[in-house]
Amino acid sequence: MLVLKFGGTSVGSVENMNNVKDIINTKEKKIVVLSAMSGTTNALVNISESIKNNATEEALSAIDDLYKTYTSTIKTLYNDETIEHSVLGFVNTVFRRLGDAVNKPHTTLLHNTIIAQGELLSTTIFNRFLNQKGINSQLLPALEFMRIDRNNEPDNFYIKQNVNRLIDALPEADIYITQGFICLDADGELSNLDRGGSDYTATIIGGALHAKEVQIWTDIDGFHNNDPRFVTNTKAISNLSFDEAAELAYFGAKILHPQTVMPVRALNIPVRLKNTMSPKSYGTLITDKIHGEGIKAIAAKDNITAIKIKSARMLLAHGFLKKVFEIFETYETSIDMVTTSEIAVSLTIDNDKHLDIIVRELEKFATVEIDDFMSIVCLVGNNIIYHPDTPELFQVLQDVNVRMIAYGGSNNNISLLVNSSDKLETLQKLHRYVFETHSVLA
């Protein structure tokens, strides 16, 4: 069994749906995980926000615009009137549900229900498209097996039991189509795995079924050695280890959800990143195997807040760090980078939701300085901290104000904190040095 995930762009047009159909129409059995059609989730989030702000007319107008997009797609996609009529009936039901939501009190459950409609739409539309083409596919409803526990972690036992039960109960099929991103919570209420969570859905299913391979299909040829949005002449990386891929995803490489490799790495199930628009390209294969040493890729993570916490005493007292980290744990705020000196600790966070109350707690025993508009630039590769040319990197950045350095916490990662205004220059300078001038590092 293979598990293939396709993102919103891959199912965002009739042409792209045909491409996906050609990719998955092979003899090997597979589960296909779909995101919402491109633009849909953003539109649904905006509709939810309009409802929250009591902007009723704005919400209704956005719902109508989205409805027109879907009806237009349906008329182009189907040539079987019976199937078209059936799908249009489903779409009408979904949009009536959205219209009814406009007059309801805005809650987290209502928000989750609204944004879940994108995946429910895309999977139904695409499954019926495959049926029209004579392909034996079945809809595998994610809400009947995908669940998270009270720690917002996958309930793996529940998922494994129920996905297998559901497959056995459905008619035999070559392809099972299911929704990415959406799930139930521990109380059985509709929830989700956060933005980009369809990747995570795919590897959770892959782990539950002990799949032969999980493939993540998107609109780029795998992991690139730098961010192609900011740097020219980037190249796809053919092979990465699970550790390298996890570091890159966490520190800003947008192609992969940060938690994607976690459900499959212990089972050694390969993850392959492929380009829907160029299916013959090799992409990136992620396994437990290590291929070479040195820097393989550079990524950047934005919206970072740096916090400097200075002890009220002349030296860091016993228990000081424990108190600091307990405050961040209490308010469920993850820390990315940490450095310490004699009387201070500096750290970074990427979620400032609870920043105000965290600062108030810290100020009970320390002075606190906040710097926002920061970015983390991360260099990733096997054993890079031991590579003889790595220290020269810091000479390349002598004109960049590097605020913090995390070096040695991981053999595969060096992280630099810079002002966001310096991010572009930092990425470009490092790229020229690592991959053009001194390619021995790569």
Buried (B, 14 or more C-beta within 10 A) or exposed (E): BBBBBBBBBBBBBBEBBEBBBEBBBEEEBBBBBBBBBBBBBBBBBBBBBBBBEEBEEBBBEBBEEBBEEBBEBBEEBBEBEEBBEBBBEBBEEBBEEBBEBBEEEBEEEBBBBBBBBBBBBBBBBBBBBBBBEEBEBBBBBBBBBBBBEEEEEBBBEBBBEBBEEBBEEEEEBBBBBBBBBBBBBBEEEBBBBEEBBBBBBBBBBBBBBEBBBBBBBBBBBBBBBBBBEBBEEBBBBEBBBBBBBBBBBBBBBEBBBBBBBBBBBEEEBBBBBBBBBEEEEBBBBBBEEBBEBBBBBBBBBEBBBBBBBBBEEEEBEEEBBEBBBEBBEEBEBEBBBBBEEEBBBBBBBBEBEBBEEBBEBBEEBBEBEEBEEBBBBBBBBBEBBEBEBBEEBBEBBEEBEBBBBBBEEBEBBBBBBBBBEBBBBBBBBBBBBBBEEBEEBB
